[in-house]
């Protein structure tokens, strides 16, 4: 039991150490019930995020990242990349914008944890 607990704790520490906090700009995207880069359909009520082509890797598909705006953090699933994004910029689904309390249609400053 102690060995199992130790292995679980080590995995958590490694995951946290590998995760990196990133600051960038976010814009809103409206899901259209069609598959994106990751191959799954992003429904209008989804909490989804698209990463810049520089930051996106297919191995991140469906990974959950925490996006923070004005002190509110929301977990969102990576659904693909956004062509209009550069560097650390991301696109967030309309539902994600609403849950974050961000003004729809605006560009906002965010941080997100990606690992």
PyMOL commands that set and color helices and strands:
alter all, ss='L'
color gray80, all
select helices_A, chain A and resi 2-18+58-60+94-100
alter helices_A, ss='H'
color red, helices_A
select strands_A, chain A and resi 20-29+48-52+64-69+72-82+90-93+108-114
alter strands_A, ss='S'
color yellow, strands_A
deselect
rebuild
show_as cartoon
